[in-house]
């Protein structure tokens, strides 16, 4: 298994990124709930998708 050597994210850049991402994420959540999914289903689906993308970004194996 590959070992993660380093993952450093600036607090300031992370905060800026969250400010940009959050409105779209909230809209996605509201629209998906309006499509008939529960808030729990939406959050679990988003969490799984993020985990898969994160694993690819840091080159770690993921479970699907």
Rosetta constraint file for C-alpha pairs under 8 A:
AtomPair CA 1 CA 60 HARMONIC 7.91 0.50
AtomPair CA 2 CA 59 HARMONIC 7.69 0.50
AtomPair CA 2 CA 60 HARMONIC 6.75 0.50
AtomPair CA 4 CA 58 HARMONIC 7.08 0.50
AtomPair CA 4 CA 60 HARMONIC 7.85 0.50
AtomPair CA 9 CA 13 HARMONIC 7.25 0.50
AtomPair CA 9 CA 14 HARMONIC 6.65 0.50
AtomPair CA 10 CA 14 HARMONIC 6.02 0.50
AtomPair CA 11 CA 15 HARMONIC 6.08 0.50
AtomPair CA 12 CA 16 HARMONIC 6.24 0.50
AtomPair CA 13 CA 17 HARMONIC 6.02 0.50
AtomPair CA 14 CA 18 HARMONIC 6.10 0.50
AtomPair CA 15 CA 19 HARMONIC 6.27 0.50
AtomPair CA 16 CA 20 HARMONIC 6.55 0.50
AtomPair CA 17 CA 21 HARMONIC 6.13 0.50
AtomPair CA 18 CA 22 HARMONIC 5.65 0.50
AtomPair CA 19 CA 23 HARMONIC 7.50 0.50
AtomPair CA 20 CA 24 HARMONIC 7.79 0.50
AtomPair CA 21 CA 25 HARMONIC 6.13 0.50
AtomPair CA 22 CA 26 HARMONIC 6.04 0.50
AtomPair CA 23 CA 27 HARMONIC 6.24 0.50
AtomPair CA 24 CA 28 HARMONIC 6.10 0.50
AtomPair CA 25 CA 29 HARMONIC 6.17 0.50
AtomPair CA 26 CA 30 HARMONIC 6.21 0.50
AtomPair CA 27 CA 31 HARMONIC 6.05 0.50
AtomPair CA 28 CA 32 HARMONIC 6.02 0.50
AtomPair CA 29 CA 33 HARMONIC 6.16 0.50
AtomPair CA 29 CA 39 HARMONIC 7.56 0.50
AtomPair CA 29 CA 42 HARMONIC 6.52 0.50
AtomPair CA 29 CA 43 HARMONIC 7.70 0.50
AtomPair CA 30 CA 34 HARMONIC 6.12 0.50
AtomPair CA 31 CA 35 HARMONIC 6.31 0.50
AtomPair CA 32 CA 36 HARMONIC 6.93 0.50
AtomPair CA 32 CA 37 HARMONIC 6.24 0.50
AtomPair CA 32 CA 42 HARMONIC 6.79 0.50
AtomPair CA 33 CA 37 HARMONIC 4.78 0.50
AtomPair CA 33 CA 38 HARMONIC 5.78 0.50
AtomPair CA 33 CA 39 HARMONIC 6.15 0.50
AtomPair CA 33 CA 42 HARMONIC 7.05 0.50
AtomPair CA 37 CA 41 HARMONIC 6.16 0.50
AtomPair CA 37 CA 42 HARMONIC 6.51 0.50
AtomPair CA 38 CA 42 HARMONIC 6.32 0.50
AtomPair CA 39 CA 43 HARMONIC 6.15 0.50
AtomPair CA 40 CA 44 HARMONIC 6.05 0.50
AtomPair CA 41 CA 45 HARMONIC 6.07 0.50
AtomPair CA 42 CA 46 HARMONIC 6.15 0.50
AtomPair CA 43 CA 47 HARMONIC 5.98 0.50
AtomPair CA 44 CA 48 HARMONIC 6.13 0.50
AtomPair CA 45 CA 49 HARMONIC 6.25 0.50
AtomPair CA 46 CA 50 HARMONIC 6.09 0.50
AtomPair CA 47 CA 51 HARMONIC 6.07 0.50
AtomPair CA 48 CA 52 HARMONIC 6.24 0.50
AtomPair CA 49 CA 53 HARMONIC 6.29 0.50
AtomPair CA 50 CA 54 HARMONIC 5.95 0.50
AtomPair CA 51 CA 55 HARMONIC 6.08 0.50
AtomPair CA 51 CA 62 HARMONIC 7.73 0.50
AtomPair CA 52 CA 56 HARMONIC 6.43 0.50
AtomPair CA 52 CA 62 HARMONIC 6.11 0.50
AtomPair CA 52 CA 63 HARMONIC 7.77 0.50
AtomPair CA 52 CA 64 HARMONIC 7.76 0.50
AtomPair CA 53 CA 57 HARMONIC 6.17 0.50
AtomPair CA 54 CA 58 HARMONIC 6.27 0.50
AtomPair CA 55 CA 59 HARMONIC 5.67 0.50
AtomPair CA 55 CA 60 HARMONIC 4.77 0.50
AtomPair CA 55 CA 61 HARMONIC 6.20 0.50
AtomPair CA 55 CA 62 HARMONIC 5.85 0.50
AtomPair CA 56 CA 60 HARMONIC 6.21 0.50
AtomPair CA 56 CA 61 HARMONIC 7.54 0.50
AtomPair CA 56 CA 62 HARMONIC 7.89 0.50
